[in-house]
Amino acid sequence: MDEAVRLQQEDFSQDEEIRALRAVSRRIGGIATFLGCARDFSEDREVSAIGFDAHHAMALAELRKLRGEAIEGFGLIDARIVHRIGSVQAGDNIVFIAAAAEHRAPALEACRWLIDELKERVPIWKKEITPSGESWVTPRP
């Protein structure tokens, strides 16, 4: 995929995302990644799936803003953010973040900052689906 920031229903390939990132520059000396996966257990109960809903336009705009802030603030060469929406089964991928820099420290710091800021700022809502029903999850870091 060519888009550096995406919301999508289908799964993504970490390898393809990293390949696209590496194609940007040969100055990249370090790439830090974060992969968020759907757990099958939360708050003392089984979880069979998670539903993600988003205000699509606002979420994409905020994700693009985060990417730009990370590139500028951490001196990154580039960054990629992919978040799934819709229903995600336990064990499936949810979110992928990759930060590329000349050196490892800014890549690692930016990657952590990106996921923390995404959870705090991006209008994506999570609903856990359990054997006893569904419930929206209160956002927390």
N, C-alpha and C positions, 0 to 999 in steps of 0.2 A: 504494500500500500504506500502511496506517495504522500498522503496527508500525514503530517507530523502530529496532529491532534485530531482524535476521532472519538465519537460515541457510536457504538454499533451493537447489533444483536448477536452477530456471529462471533465465534471464537477468533482468536488472533494467534499468530505465530511469533514467538519471541525471536526465533532465528531470522525471520523476515524483517522484523523491526530493527534488529541490530544490524543486519546487512544494509538496510536503507540508511541507517545512521552512519555507518562506517563509510558509505559511498560519498558522504558530504565532504570529508577532508581527510588527508593523510597526516594531518597534524594531531589527530586524536591519539592520545597516549593512554587514556583510561575511560572506560564506560562503566558506570554504576547502574544497576537495575533494581527495580522492585517489582515483584509479582505478587498480587493479591489473589488469594484463592478462596472459594466458598467452603466454609467449614460445615461439618455435619452435626455440630453440637454447639449450643450457645445458651448461656444463662440457665444451665442445668436442664436443658431439653434438647431433644433430637431435632435437627433441621434437615428437611429433605430438599429444599430449594430456597433460593432467595430471588425476590423480584426487585428489579431496579427501575425506577421511574425518574425522569428528569424533565426539567423545562429545557428542551433541546437547545434552542437558540441562546438562552442565557448561560447554560452549562458550557456550550462550546466557546462562547465569548470569554467566559471566565477561565476556561482551560487554556485558551490561546494567550490570555493575559498572564497567567501563571508561567507558561512557557517563556514568554518574553522577559518577564521579571527574573526568572532563573538564569536565562542566558546572559542578561545584562549584569545581574547582581553577583553571580558566581563566576563570570568570565567563561561560560561554556562555549563550546564550538556549536553544539546543537543539543536538542532534547526532543523526546517523543513521549506522548501520553495517549494511551488507548483505554477507554472504559466501556465495559459492556452495559447494555440496558436490556430490559426484558427479563425473562426467567433464566436463572443460572442454577444448574443442579449442584448439589454438594460434591466437592472435589474439582469443579470446573474453575477455569480462570475468570477473574473479575476485572482486574486492572493491571496495566503494565506501564511502567515509567522507566525511561532510560535517559541518563544524562551523560553527555560526552564532553570531555575537556582534554587539554594537553597533559594534565597530571591527575592522579587519582583523588587527591584531597578535595578539590572543588567538585569533581564528579560525584563523590560520595556525599558531600555536604548538600549539594543541590538535589540529589535524589531523595534524601530524607526530607528536605524542606518541601519539595514538590508534593509528596504524598501527604504530609502533615497539612499543608495549605489546601490541597484538594479536598481533604476530609472536612476542613473547616469552612471553606468558601464556596465550593461548587454545588449548585442546587441539584443534587442527585439524592433520591430518597430510597431507602432500603426496607423491604418487607420480608420478614422470615416466614417461611411456610413450614409448619410443623404438623405432626399427626393430630394435634388438638386444635389446629386452626392457624390463622394468619395474624401477624402483628407487625406494625411499623416499628422500626428500630429508631430510638432516639440517638441522634448523632453524638459521637464522642471521639476524642482523639485516639 
